[in-house]
């Protein structure tokens, strides 16, 4: 089948590449001409393990193409996936301007039936607004359908998730739209054996926000429990393990830390809260989730301040700039909170991240970035761990202690064992232990 993807971010590029890999002819559209030129040169605008190899293979095979023209994309395919950003607005609501713009442009170029598929994370009933907008820009009485197909990709393992999804959710309102989407996904369903869930559009739209908000709630709950652990002498690692063995709860997303970040959880929780307010139902449980997540960062900062006493003039190594390992995405990363705070307090910073440093430089170009991990922690007054990159856990603790000016480690990801840190003579603070 021929498929058009509008948007070449994490979702659009991975989705388009996946469709090409399973045999479809895919045209990826983006209004960022520089990004499209980069992709045509087979250079990746994002880091995702395994992505470049599959892009190169499918471009060379003639199944994957790139363009800046939505008119070309509209002519190319009967099925158009919308995978543009839905960033938070100034009140936390999801900004639908990019989605609306794509629908408007597609409608203005349509000459026959098209199926527009919401791949972006959108608020419930976006399909109704999109249909209303498109009808105003149609040149004639041309039929079209809207469908919802939310993505559940995890940055750092997006390629694996695309080919082996937990489930594929589609929301449709016509048999024709249902048949088109089923045909697109049939190779993945057959190979992975995943559940293919067909429902109405509003239910599909809501599934994504509900899923991400629940996971954010799970993270914030275990972080709240971690605070109780610190006050009582309990160990959050042991408590979380005991909880996770209950099949009703499960072990995933029970890792206490400095809080959730990234491009999905913060904005999706914000949007879901705002959606509830607009509908007249206050999602107070999620408002508390937001507060716990904010408080967790403040809590870790207080640990650092208590040990250093005066932050001015102190040198701090910040280990990890990405919001999680395996990605260069710094959106809503804890580093975006701690680095400005430490700079304002007068600290000198040495920064390390194996992948995300270049992205962080776009915001803080004049800071001291170290490529070598041991070099980054040499002669510092404290180490602050914000991303649990595996290289950190592999450090030889004796060498680390000798390299540091003062053996203070504030661990926001519970990378190290407290007993081992005590044995090596570190002043060590983690979360909930």
Backbone torsions as a table, in degrees:
resi	resn	phi	psi	omega
1	UNK	NA	154.4	171.7
2	UNK	-92.4	134.4	-176.7
3	UNK	-136.1	136.9	173.2
4	UNK	-108.3	135.2	175.2
5	UNK	-118.5	122.7	177.1
6	UNK	-102.2	114.5	-175.7
7	UNK	113.1	125.9	-179.4
8	UNK	-122.1	40.5	171.3
9	UNK	-82.6	-157.2	-179.5
10	UNK	-55.5	-47.3	-175.4
11	UNK	-72.6	-51.8	-175.1
12	UNK	-63.8	-45.3	-176.8
13	UNK	-69.2	-42.7	178.7
14	UNK	-66.0	-43.6	-179.8
15	UNK	-63.4	-47.9	180.0
16	UNK	-61.7	-41.6	179.7
17	UNK	-65.9	-39.4	178.2
18	UNK	-63.0	-45.8	179.1
19	UNK	-61.0	-39.8	178.1
20	UNK	-64.8	-40.0	-177.7
21	UNK	-63.8	-31.5	-179.6
22	UNK	-91.4	9.0	169.1
23	UNK	112.4	-2.8	179.5
24	UNK	-82.7	161.8	177.3
25	UNK	-100.3	113.9	-166.5
26	UNK	-120.2	132.6	173.5
27	UNK	-115.1	117.5	178.9
28	UNK	-98.7	128.8	-176.6
29	UNK	-112.7	139.9	172.1
30	UNK	-151.1	141.5	179.4
31	UNK	-80.8	-2.9	176.1
32	UNK	-88.5	99.3	-175.3
33	UNK	-61.7	-35.3	-179.7
34	UNK	-64.6	-41.2	179.3
35	UNK	-65.3	-41.5	-179.8
36	UNK	-65.5	-40.8	176.5
37	UNK	-63.0	-39.3	177.6
38	UNK	-60.6	-45.0	-179.4
39	UNK	-67.2	-36.7	177.3
40	UNK	-64.0	-27.5	176.1
41	UNK	-87.0	5.3	179.4
42	UNK	65.9	31.8	173.8
43	UNK	-104.7	131.9	-174.8
44	UNK	-86.5	130.7	176.5
45	UNK	-77.9	-12.4	178.6
46	UNK	-134.1	160.4	173.9
47	UNK	-100.5	125.5	172.9
48	UNK	-150.2	123.2	-174.7
49	UNK	-55.3	123.7	177.4
50	UNK	87.7	-8.3	-173.8
51	UNK	-68.7	-47.9	-175.0
52	UNK	-59.4	-41.7	-179.3
53	UNK	-58.5	-42.9	-177.9
54	UNK	-74.2	-36.9	176.0
55	UNK	-60.2	-50.0	-179.0
56	UNK	-58.3	-46.0	-177.6
57	UNK	-60.6	-42.0	-175.0
58	UNK	-82.1	-28.9	172.2
59	UNK	-65.2	-45.8	180.0
60	UNK	-65.8	-29.3	178.2
61	UNK	-81.5	-6.7	178.3
62	UNK	80.9	16.9	-179.3
63	UNK	-102.2	-9.0	-176.0
64	UNK	-129.9	126.4	-174.9
65	UNK	-133.8	160.7	-177.4
66	UNK	-133.9	144.2	-179.3
67	UNK	-157.5	162.8	174.7
68	UNK	-103.1	0.0	-171.1
69	UNK	-101.2	114.8	173.8
70	UNK	-69.5	-30.9	175.8
71	UNK	-60.3	-43.9	176.9
72	UNK	-62.7	-41.3	179.5
73	UNK	-65.5	-35.2	179.0
74	UNK	-68.9	-38.4	178.0
75	UNK	-72.4	-28.6	-171.3
76	UNK	-70.3	-37.7	-167.8
77	UNK	-142.7	152.0	173.7
78	UNK	-77.2	-23.0	-176.5
79	UNK	-116.3	124.2	-177.5
80	UNK	-124.1	116.6	177.4
81	UNK	-90.4	131.3	176.6
82	UNK	-97.4	112.7	-177.9
83	UNK	-128.3	42.5	179.5
84	UNK	-90.6	169.6	-178.2
85	UNK	-71.8	148.6	172.2
86	UNK	-127.2	68.2	-174.8
87	UNK	-67.7	160.6	179.4
88	UNK	-70.0	141.1	173.2
89	UNK	-81.2	-177.1	-173.5
90	UNK	-69.3	-17.0	176.9
91	UNK	-107.1	10.6	179.1
92	UNK	93.6	-8.0	-179.7
93	UNK	-72.0	153.6	177.2
94	UNK	-72.1	130.9	-179.3
95	UNK	-84.4	113.3	-176.1
96	UNK	-96.5	11.4	-173.1
97	UNK	-64.2	-37.0	-179.5
98	UNK	-70.9	-40.4	177.5
99	UNK	-62.2	-46.3	179.9
100	UNK	-61.3	-40.5	-179.0
101	UNK	-63.2	-41.8	178.4
102	UNK	-63.1	-47.6	179.4
103	UNK	-59.0	-42.0	-179.5
104	UNK	-63.7	-44.5	-178.9
105	UNK	-68.2	-41.4	178.2
106	UNK	-60.8	-45.8	-179.1
107	UNK	-58.9	-39.4	-177.3
108	UNK	-69.2	-19.9	-178.3
109	UNK	-107.0	-3.9	-176.1
110	UNK	-71.0	137.3	173.0
111	UNK	-122.5	-7.9	177.5
112	UNK	-155.4	178.8	-175.3
113	UNK	-52.3	139.0	173.0
114	UNK	-139.3	147.4	173.0
115	UNK	-109.3	117.5	175.8
116	UNK	-99.3	126.2	-175.0
117	UNK	-113.4	119.0	176.9
118	UNK	-73.4	105.1	173.6
119	UNK	-97.5	-28.2	176.2
120	UNK	-63.2	156.0	175.5
121	UNK	-77.6	111.9	-175.6
122	UNK	-122.4	158.2	178.7
123	UNK	-74.7	156.2	-177.0
124	UNK	-60.8	140.6	-178.4
125	UNK	74.0	16.6	172.2
126	UNK	-60.1	-33.9	-178.7
127	UNK	-57.0	-37.6	-179.6
128	UNK	-66.7	-42.8	178.8
129	UNK	-66.5	-39.4	-179.0
130	UNK	-65.3	-43.5	177.6
131	UNK	-61.0	-43.1	-178.8
132	UNK	-62.2	-42.2	179.7
133	UNK	-66.3	-45.9	-177.3
134	UNK	-62.9	-38.3	-178.6
135	UNK	-60.4	-27.1	180.0
136	UNK	-74.1	-21.1	-173.7
137	UNK	-109.9	-2.3	176.9
138	UNK	-65.6	139.8	179.7
139	UNK	-80.7	-19.7	179.3
140	UNK	-152.9	178.4	-179.6
141	UNK	-78.9	75.9	-174.7
142	UNK	-101.6	130.1	-179.2
143	UNK	-73.8	149.4	173.9
144	UNK	-156.8	161.9	175.5
145	UNK	-125.3	152.4	169.4
146	UNK	-111.9	139.8	174.3
147	UNK	-136.0	160.7	176.9
148	UNK	-117.3	132.6	179.4
149	UNK	-143.6	73.1	-174.6
150	UNK	-61.4	148.4	179.0
151	UNK	-96.0	150.5	178.1
152	UNK	-130.8	39.7	-178.9
153	UNK	-80.0	140.6	174.5
154	UNK	-104.4	124.3	177.5
155	UNK	-59.9	137.4	-176.2
156	UNK	98.1	-24.3	176.3
157	UNK	-139.8	30.8	-173.8
158	UNK	-66.9	-37.7	180.0
159	UNK	-64.5	-46.9	177.6
160	UNK	-59.4	-43.8	-179.3
161	UNK	-64.4	-36.1	-177.4
162	UNK	-65.7	-38.3	-178.8
163	UNK	-89.1	-19.7	-179.0
164	UNK	-133.3	63.5	-176.3
165	UNK	-71.6	152.8	171.5
166	UNK	-63.6	-39.6	-179.9
167	UNK	-161.9	156.6	172.1
168	UNK	-115.3	121.3	-177.6
169	UNK	-108.4	125.8	175.1
170	UNK	-130.0	136.9	174.6
171	UNK	-114.9	122.6	-175.3
172	UNK	-134.8	163.4	177.7
173	UNK	-130.4	6.1	176.5
174	UNK	-144.1	153.9	178.9
175	UNK	-66.8	-33.4	-179.4
176	UNK	-65.7	-45.3	177.8
177	UNK	-62.0	-41.1	179.3
178	UNK	-61.8	-42.3	-179.0
179	UNK	-66.5	-39.8	179.5
180	UNK	-62.7	-46.5	-178.1
181	UNK	-67.7	-38.7	178.6
182	UNK	-62.8	-40.3	179.5
183	UNK	-65.0	-39.5	178.6
184	UNK	-61.4	-45.1	-171.5
185	UNK	-90.4	-5.6	-174.4
186	UNK	-52.9	-43.4	179.2
187	UNK	-61.7	-37.6	179.6
188	UNK	-71.2	-41.7	178.4
189	UNK	-60.1	-44.3	-178.2
190	UNK	-65.2	-44.8	-175.7
191	UNK	-75.9	-36.7	-174.2
192	UNK	-93.8	-24.8	-176.0
193	UNK	71.5	19.2	-176.7
194	UNK	-73.6	162.5	175.7
195	UNK	-73.1	134.0	175.5
196	UNK	-111.4	109.5	-173.0
197	UNK	-106.2	116.7	176.5
198	UNK	-106.3	130.4	-176.1
199	UNK	-148.5	-177.3	175.9
200	UNK	-76.2	164.9	-169.6
201	UNK	-65.4	-43.4	-178.4
202	UNK	-60.1	-39.9	179.7
203	UNK	-65.0	-40.9	178.9
204	UNK	-65.8	-43.2	178.9
205	UNK	-59.9	-42.1	-176.5
206	UNK	-73.4	-27.9	-177.8
207	UNK	-58.3	-40.0	-177.6
208	UNK	-66.9	-49.4	-179.8
209	UNK	-63.4	-40.5	-179.6
210	UNK	-65.3	-40.3	-179.0
211	UNK	-64.9	-51.3	-178.1
212	UNK	-65.4	-37.3	179.9
213	UNK	-67.6	-36.4	177.8
214	UNK	-65.7	-42.1	179.4
215	UNK	-65.4	-40.5	176.3
216	UNK	-62.6	-38.3	178.0
217	UNK	-64.1	-39.3	179.6
218	UNK	-64.0	-42.7	177.8
219	UNK	-63.4	-46.0	-178.6
220	UNK	-67.1	-33.5	177.9
221	UNK	-63.6	-47.5	-178.7
222	UNK	-67.7	-29.7	174.9
223	UNK	-69.0	-36.5	175.5
224	UNK	-64.7	-42.0	177.7
225	UNK	-63.6	-34.5	179.5
226	UNK	-61.9	-33.1	178.1
227	UNK	-67.9	-38.9	176.0
228	UNK	-64.9	-37.9	177.9
229	UNK	-59.9	-43.8	-179.4
230	UNK	-64.2	-32.2	-178.2
231	UNK	-81.4	-14.1	-174.4
232	UNK	-121.1	-6.5	-178.0
233	UNK	87.4	8.3	176.0
234	UNK	-80.7	166.8	-179.0
235	UNK	-116.1	118.1	-175.7
236	UNK	-64.6	-29.2	177.6
237	UNK	-62.7	-44.2	179.4
238	UNK	-70.5	-40.4	179.5
239	UNK	-63.6	-46.0	-178.9
240	UNK	-64.4	-37.5	178.0
241	UNK	-64.2	-42.8	177.6
242	UNK	-63.3	-38.5	176.8
243	UNK	-67.6	-44.5	-172.5
244	UNK	-66.6	-23.1	179.0
245	UNK	-71.8	-16.3	172.5
246	UNK	-73.2	116.9	-175.4
247	UNK	-61.9	-22.1	177.3
248	UNK	-72.0	-21.4	-177.9
249	UNK	-103.6	-53.1	179.7
250	UNK	83.1	153.9	-172.8
251	UNK	-85.5	-18.1	-175.0
252	UNK	-73.4	145.4	178.9
253	UNK	63.7	30.6	174.3
254	UNK	-114.9	30.2	177.9
255	UNK	-97.4	113.5	178.9
256	UNK	-67.7	148.0	-179.4
257	UNK	-173.9	-156.6	-174.8
258	UNK	-82.4	-2.0	176.8
259	UNK	118.5	163.8	179.9
260	UNK	-83.1	156.4	177.8
261	UNK	-149.9	-152.5	177.7
262	UNK	91.7	-173.7	-173.6
263	UNK	-86.7	-10.8	-172.4
264	UNK	-108.9	-62.8	-170.7
265	UNK	-56.1	-51.9	-177.2
266	UNK	-60.1	-48.1	-176.0
267	UNK	-72.9	-32.7	-178.8
268	UNK	-72.1	-37.6	175.3
269	UNK	-65.2	-44.8	177.7
270	UNK	-56.8	-46.5	-177.3
271	UNK	-66.6	-37.6	-179.8
272	UNK	-67.0	-40.7	177.2
273	UNK	-61.2	-47.2	-179.2
274	UNK	-64.3	-38.7	178.2
275	UNK	-59.7	-45.5	178.1
276	UNK	-60.5	-43.9	178.1
277	UNK	-59.9	-43.3	-179.5
278	UNK	-64.9	-30.9	-179.7
279	UNK	-86.2	-4.6	178.9
280	UNK	88.4	15.1	177.2
281	UNK	-127.2	113.4	-175.8
282	UNK	-81.1	120.0	177.2
283	UNK	-84.9	70.0	-175.2
284	UNK	-60.6	-31.8	-179.7
285	UNK	-61.7	-36.9	179.4
286	UNK	-79.2	-26.8	174.4
287	UNK	-65.1	-35.5	176.0
288	UNK	-70.5	-35.5	175.1
289	UNK	-58.2	-45.3	178.7
290	UNK	-60.8	-42.8	-177.9
291	UNK	-66.7	-41.8	178.6
292	UNK	-62.2	-40.5	-179.1
293	UNK	-64.6	-40.3	176.4
294	UNK	-65.9	-43.1	-176.3
295	UNK	-65.2	-29.8	-178.1
296	UNK	-63.7	-37.8	177.6
297	UNK	-67.2	-43.5	178.3
298	UNK	-61.3	-37.7	-179.2
299	UNK	-63.0	-43.1	179.6
300	UNK	-68.5	-37.6	177.7
301	UNK	-62.9	-38.0	179.0
302	UNK	-64.6	-34.7	177.1
303	UNK	-61.8	-42.9	179.3
304	UNK	-66.7	-43.0	-179.6
305	UNK	-64.9	-37.8	-179.8
306	UNK	-64.4	-37.1	-178.8
307	UNK	-79.9	-40.6	-177.8
308	UNK	-84.5	-19.4	-177.4
309	UNK	63.0	-70.9	177.5
310	UNK	-105.1	118.7	-179.8
311	UNK	-80.3	-27.0	-178.1
312	UNK	-63.1	130.6	178.1
313	UNK	83.7	-4.6	179.5
314	UNK	-90.2	147.9	177.7
315	UNK	-102.8	124.9	-177.3
316	UNK	-120.9	130.0	173.3
317	UNK	-89.7	123.5	177.2
318	UNK	-103.3	112.9	-177.0
319	UNK	-102.8	107.5	179.2
320	UNK	107.2	115.8	178.8
321	UNK	-113.5	-26.0	175.8
322	UNK	-72.6	157.5	-178.1
323	UNK	-73.5	-18.3	177.2
324	UNK	-157.8	162.4	177.1
325	UNK	-69.5	155.9	175.4
326	UNK	87.4	6.4	-179.2
327	UNK	-145.2	159.7	173.7
328	UNK	-102.5	12.8	-177.0
329	UNK	-77.9	121.7	179.7
330	UNK	-107.4	5.9	-178.4
331	UNK	-61.4	126.3	-179.6
332	UNK	56.8	26.3	176.6
333	UNK	-70.9	146.7	175.9
334	UNK	-55.8	-29.2	-179.8
335	UNK	-60.6	-29.4	179.6
336	UNK	-69.9	-18.7	174.0
337	UNK	-88.5	-48.7	-170.7
338	UNK	-74.8	-39.5	-176.7
339	UNK	-61.4	-50.5	177.0
340	UNK	-61.3	-37.8	179.2
341	UNK	-61.8	-45.2	-178.4
342	UNK	-69.4	-38.3	177.9
343	UNK	-64.6	-42.1	179.4
344	UNK	-64.1	-31.4	179.5
345	UNK	-79.4	-6.5	176.8
346	UNK	94.4	14.8	178.9
347	UNK	-80.1	153.0	170.8
348	UNK	-97.1	133.7	-174.1
349	UNK	-115.6	142.4	169.0
350	UNK	-121.4	121.6	-169.4
351	UNK	-113.0	142.6	177.3
352	UNK	-141.0	134.6	169.6
353	UNK	-159.8	130.0	-174.4
354	UNK	-70.7	-17.7	-175.5
355	UNK	-130.1	-38.2	-169.1
356	UNK	-91.5	1.5	-175.3
357	UNK	-59.8	-41.8	-178.0
358	UNK	-64.5	-37.6	177.3
359	UNK	-65.4	-39.8	-179.0
360	UNK	-68.8	-32.4	178.7
361	UNK	-62.4	-26.0	178.7
362	UNK	-63.9	-25.2	178.3
363	UNK	-99.5	-34.9	-177.9
364	UNK	-131.7	79.2	-172.4
365	UNK	-72.9	-27.0	-169.5
366	UNK	-96.4	15.8	-179.1
367	UNK	-91.8	171.0	-175.1
368	UNK	-94.1	102.2	-179.6
369	UNK	-99.2	130.4	-179.7
370	UNK	-111.9	132.8	179.0
371	UNK	-82.0	-29.1	-179.1
372	UNK	-97.5	130.8	-175.6
373	UNK	-64.4	-45.5	179.2
374	UNK	-65.0	-36.6	177.3
375	UNK	-62.2	-36.0	-177.9
376	UNK	-66.7	-33.0	-176.7
377	UNK	-94.6	0.4	-178.8
378	UNK	-73.6	131.3	176.1
379	UNK	62.5	32.8	177.2
380	UNK	-103.7	156.8	178.1
381	UNK	-83.5	-23.2	179.5
382	UNK	-160.5	153.5	173.9
383	UNK	-113.5	132.9	178.0
384	UNK	-117.8	115.3	-177.9
385	UNK	-98.2	118.5	-176.8
386	UNK	-116.5	-18.0	177.9
387	UNK	-133.7	132.2	-175.0
388	UNK	-88.0	61.4	172.9
389	UNK	-62.8	139.3	-177.4
390	UNK	-61.1	-25.8	179.8
391	UNK	-62.0	-28.7	-178.7
392	UNK	-69.3	-44.8	-179.8
393	UNK	-64.8	-22.0	-178.5
394	UNK	-85.6	-3.2	-179.6
395	UNK	-62.1	143.9	175.4
396	UNK	-85.6	113.4	-168.3
397	UNK	-63.6	-34.8	177.8
398	UNK	-61.6	-42.6	179.0
399	UNK	-67.7	-36.4	178.9
400	UNK	-62.6	-46.2	-178.0
401	UNK	-62.1	-41.9	179.4
402	UNK	-65.1	-34.1	-176.3
403	UNK	-74.7	-29.2	-175.1
404	UNK	-80.7	148.4	175.7
405	UNK	-71.3	-39.0	178.8
406	UNK	-139.2	131.9	-169.7
407	UNK	-83.2	54.4	179.6
408	UNK	-101.0	122.8	175.5
409	UNK	-125.7	122.3	176.2
410	UNK	-107.4	109.3	-169.3
411	UNK	-105.3	102.3	-178.9
412	UNK	-83.1	2.6	-178.7
413	UNK	-129.8	9.1	178.1
414	UNK	52.8	47.5	-177.8
415	UNK	-72.2	-41.0	-172.2
416	UNK	-104.0	160.2	176.7
417	UNK	-83.6	124.2	-177.4
418	UNK	-56.6	-38.0	-179.5
419	UNK	-64.6	-41.3	178.2
420	UNK	-65.9	-38.1	179.2
421	UNK	-66.2	-40.2	177.8
422	UNK	-65.0	-40.4	-179.9
423	UNK	-62.2	-35.4	179.9
424	UNK	-85.9	-0.5	174.2
425	UNK	85.8	21.6	178.4
426	UNK	-84.7	149.5	164.7
427	UNK	-89.3	103.8	-165.8
428	UNK	-123.7	128.7	175.5
429	UNK	-125.9	130.4	176.1
430	UNK	-126.5	-158.6	-175.3
431	UNK	-110.5	118.0	171.6
432	UNK	72.5	21.3	-178.7
433	UNK	-135.9	NA	NA
